[in-house]
Amino acid sequence: MELDATQMTPVINRIKRAQGQLAGVLRLLEEGRDCEDVVTQLAAVSKALDRAGFAIVASGLQQCLAEGDGVDSVDVKKMEKLFLSLA
């Protein structure tokens, strides 16, 4: 199943922000900044990526339900595996 490009625009923007935050984490480490600052920024990157992943999985599930024959057409094990891969 291919993802709908128009629905992925917010996800792409979120990942781009996370990319910028990750660059900030590297800069903090290279500057020898305080551990708390580094961990705070790293947590923000992690949360942004998690949210992007959940949005992708949710969009895929929505497409499966809309294009398929309802709930019975959804590969539950596959969707469960995708959700758990983000946990």
HUWOKA-V758592 format. One record per residue. RES is the residue in one letter. SS is DSSP state (H for helix, E for strand, - for the rest). BURIAL is # if it has 16 or more other C-alpha atoms within 10 Angstrom, else .. D_CENTER is the distance of its C-alpha to the mean C-alpha in Angstrom with 2 decimals. Layout:
RES SS BURIAL D_CENTER
RES SS BURIAL D_CENTER
This chain:
M - . 17.50
E - . 16.27
L - . 13.68
D - . 15.42
A - . 15.13
T - . 16.12
Q - . 13.39
M - . 10.78
T H . 12.48
P H . 10.67
V H # 7.20
I H . 9.26
N H . 10.84
R H # 8.04
I H # 7.26
K H . 11.07
R H . 11.56
A H # 9.65
Q H . 11.89
G H . 14.79
Q H # 14.18
L H # 14.14
A H . 17.34
G H # 18.68
V H # 18.22
L H . 20.16
R H . 22.75
L H # 23.22
L H . 23.83
E H . 26.20
E - . 28.05
G - . 28.50
R - . 27.08
D - . 27.11
C H . 24.94
E H . 23.79
D H . 22.52
V H # 20.59
V H . 19.02
T H . 18.17
Q H # 16.34
L H # 14.60
A H . 13.46
A H # 12.14
V H # 10.10
S H . 8.79
K H . 8.13
A H # 6.43
L H # 3.90
D H . 4.12
R H . 4.39
A H # 2.31
G H # 2.48
F H # 5.42
A H # 6.33
I H # 6.68
V H # 8.58
A H . 10.44
S H # 11.44
G H # 12.67
L H # 14.55
Q H . 16.05
Q H # 17.24
C H # 18.73
L H . 20.60
A H . 21.77
E H . 22.93
G - . 24.14
D - . 26.90
G - . 25.04
V H . 23.67
D H . 25.95
S H . 24.34
V - # 20.88
D - . 20.55
V H . 19.83
K H . 19.69
K H . 17.16
M H . 14.82
E H . 15.58
K H . 14.82
L H # 11.31
F H . 10.70
L H . 12.63
S H . 10.93
L - . 8.08
A - . 11.10
